[in-house]
Amino acid sequence: MTAELDYAYLAEYAKTEMGTITAIGASFTEVKVDAFPVYMDIAVAGRVRKLVNDQAPTLRLEFVDTANEPLITVERVLEPDQDSVEYAGKTASVFAYRGPLPLNKPGLYQCKIYLNEILARELAFTAEG
C-alpha cells in the first residue's frame, strides 16, 4: 500500500495533539481582506495512513498564488510518533501546519499537498478585497 491522504482542509487555526486535530474556521473557501498586499494566518491539517511496516512518507505542502507561483513550501517526513494510531495493520498520522501566507492580489490561492512527490490533493480559496 502506498501512503494515502485520508483527508485535508484549510483552517484559520489547527493543531495536533494525542492523535487528533483541533481546528477553528475549517474548510473555508473565501477570504475577505481590507487591502492588498496582506499577510493572513493560515493552517492546513489532515491525516495520512500507511501500512505499519511501510517507510514513512514525505509530506510537502506548497502554497501558490493566483499565477501559480510558489509562495511557501514546507516539507517533512511523517514518522510515526507516540500519537500515531495503529489499526488493521495500518498507521494513521495527523499533521497540521500554521503560518503566515502573503496575499498579493485578489484571486484564487491554492495549497497543493504532495505525498512522496505525488500530488494527493489541491485545496483552494478565493481572496477578495
Salt bridges, closest charged atoms under 4 A:
GLU4 OE1 - ARG49 NH2 2.97
ASP6 OD2 - ARG47 NE 2.78
ASP6 OD1 - ARG49 NE 2.39
GLU17 OE1 - LYS15 NZ 3.59
GLU30 OE1 - LYS32 NZ 3.66
GLU117 OE1 - ARG60 NH1 2.69
GLU128 OE1 - LYS32 NZ 3.20
